[in-house]
Amino acid sequence: MGQAKRRGTLEQRIAQAHAKIEATRPEKLVCNGCGADVKQIHPVSTRGLTGIEAIWLGQCDCGQTTFAANGKPEAVQAFFDALSSDTELTLGRQRQDGSGHETV
């Protein structure tokens, strides 16, 4: 029996993954622009972001986007450094073995 099957059915594993992410939801997110409470907070996929457990995105009524992230401190810092840098972010896609790289 494979590892996944020992953890439950597909539906149970999906529910466990959602619960794990939901447990990291910030109780409150404050807008970086105007300081107001952000009411709309959504999880962001962390697939491929080693060391990042969860990222939350909040959209304030003033139009400012605010992020919250948790995970290993160096990975979280690297994430925020990338967001705040003056360089343009480039998204890419590749196979697990590193081949087939393409810019999206």
Buried (B, 14 or more C-beta within 10 A) or exposed (E): EEEEEEEEEEEEEEEEEEEEBEEBEBEEBBBEEEEEEBEEBEBBEBEEBEBBBBBBBBBBEEEBEBBBBBBEEEBBEBBEEEEEEEEEEEEEEEEEEEEEEEEE
